[in-house]
Amino acid sequence: MCNSCLPRIPSDVDKMEAFAGQMISMLNQSALGNMVSIGHRTSLFDVLDTLEAATSTQIAKSAGLNERYVREWLGAMVSGKIVDYDPENNTYMLPAENALFLTRKSNEKNMAAIASILPIWSSVEDKIVGCFEKGGGVPYSEYGRFYEVMGEISNANVGVNLIDNILTKKPELMYQLKNGISVLDIGCGDGKILMELAKAFPNSQFTGIDLCKAPVESAKSHSAALKLNNIEFLEGDVLQHDFKSKFDFITTFDVIHDLAFPAKVLTKIFQLLKGDGQYLMMDIKASSQLENNKEHPFAPFLYTASTLHCMSVSLAQGGMGLGTVWGVEKANEMLTEAGFSKVEMESYEHDMLNSYYFCSK
Ligand SMILES: C[S@@+](CC[C@H](N)C(=O)[O-])C[C@H]1O[C@@H](n2cnc3c(N)ncnc32)[C@H](O)[C@@H]1O
């Protein structure tokens, strides 16, 4: 009898029971992820953060929401150990320790905002399953609210911290930005990060380019509402666009691993930079080797992001499908291949997910 015909009997009962527990926890935590997303979108966490112990009726009234839905959601929050419950008084309370990771005012610590990307990934599951069978990918246009959610997450992380916690550590660059330089952000999405820079450095000129129409339209109307006259947004593929001049400072935030042709874009960035210009690439902090990522606190999340979005949008364009977890080793290799002779990789305490590469010619 061949080995594959033999029934596979688990020999380690402790291991088997531990794994069963892990699977139950997985089901509960993934279900909870969807409820945390709803808590963010409905602002229920922000509302709970303003209340003392309150009944579901009081919470629903404060949030302007339907009580029956709020009460059921609270059931998931209490059993998921996110919200405390007092059965004697029928009241609920969000502990301050938990609120820190669930409310808008927490900016980059707000994991509820990050959770709101989970239903967007799930919404393309049928198409991704089709790709498992036939190859190819799912185009950006299928991802519904992706830009809105991505813009909110990256603004809460990068937009809020870029100047005060990152650029201030680069006095020469700060000096140039204050005096007036040209800046290009590639894959700018809905442009929130670039608008923060344009507001802070009125003497500099900012250009954002993105492949997709929806985020560029949003960026244009938002910057017009802010009356920013030192910023422009272009819709198009950075590889096809004919830029009329070179730039002093080029940025990409969470973009290179998404691209169809990342090596070509890095080479174009090198060509578009002035001789003494700088390129800042923010991208996922992980290793290129799977075995080094086993203890990475976000590894399953990142490989999932890749399968359900980043790798797939690249493959949908006939691209290489680099993947979210391309890793720092591969990133350094590709930056060197693009021509950069100096690459300084930095990490910041406020950002567990990303590495920041300051590159020059
Ligand atoms: C993960 S999103 C990041 C968006 C933005 N930088 C942020 O942090 O919110 C990647 C962006 O790259 C854009 N993109 C992908 N390929 C591109 C290309 N060839 N040229 C310009 N933009 C591109 C996508 O449309 C998408 O908005």
PDBQT file of the ligand as one rigid body, heavy atoms in Angstrom, charges set to zero:
ROOT
HETATM    1  C1  LIG A 401      -1.534  50.851  -2.418  1.00  0.00    +0.000 C 
HETATM    2  S1  LIG A 401      -2.021  52.257  -3.310  1.00  0.00    +0.000 S 
HETATM    3  C2  LIG A 401      -1.195  53.564  -2.440  1.00  0.00    +0.000 C 
HETATM    4  C3  LIG A 401      -1.828  54.895  -2.667  1.00  0.00    +0.000 C 
HETATM    5  C4  LIG A 401      -1.215  56.063  -1.895  1.00  0.00    +0.000 C 
HETATM    6  N1  LIG A 401       0.193  56.223  -2.133  1.00  0.00    +0.000 N 
HETATM    7  C5  LIG A 401      -1.498  55.933  -0.426  1.00  0.00    +0.000 C 
HETATM    8  O1  LIG A 401      -0.583  55.662   0.343  1.00  0.00    +0.000 OA
HETATM    9  O2  LIG A 401      -2.669  56.093  -0.048  1.00  0.00    +0.000 OA
HETATM   10  C6  LIG A 401      -1.042  52.132  -4.802  1.00  0.00    +0.000 C 
HETATM   11  C7  LIG A 401      -1.405  53.182  -5.824  1.00  0.00    +0.000 C 
HETATM   12  O3  LIG A 401      -0.527  53.076  -6.955  1.00  0.00    +0.000 OA
HETATM   13  C8  LIG A 401      -1.283  53.413  -8.116  1.00  0.00    +0.000 C 
HETATM   14  N2  LIG A 401      -0.584  52.893  -9.305  1.00  0.00    +0.000 N 
HETATM   15  C9  LIG A 401      -0.408  51.599  -9.643  1.00  0.00    +0.000 A 
HETATM   16  N3  LIG A 401       0.269  51.511 -10.795  1.00  0.00    +0.000 NA
HETATM   17  C10 LIG A 401       0.541  52.779 -11.198  1.00  0.00    +0.000 A 
HETATM   18  C11 LIG A 401       1.204  53.336 -12.324  1.00  0.00    +0.000 A 
HETATM   19  N4  LIG A 401       1.742  52.559 -13.264  1.00  0.00    +0.000 N 
HETATM   20  N5  LIG A 401       1.293  54.689 -12.426  1.00  0.00    +0.000 NA
HETATM   21  C12 LIG A 401       0.743  55.480 -11.475  1.00  0.00    +0.000 A 
HETATM   22  N6  LIG A 401       0.098  55.004 -10.384  1.00  0.00    +0.000 NA
HETATM   23  C13 LIG A 401      -0.003  53.668 -10.245  1.00  0.00    +0.000 A 
HETATM   24  C14 LIG A 401      -2.628  52.760  -7.848  1.00  0.00    +0.000 C 
HETATM   25  O4  LIG A 401      -3.664  53.279  -8.644  1.00  0.00    +0.000 OA
HETATM   26  C15 LIG A 401      -2.816  53.041  -6.355  1.00  0.00    +0.000 C 
HETATM   27  O5  LIG A 401      -3.510  54.240  -6.119  1.00  0.00    +0.000 OA
ENDROOT
TORSDOF 0
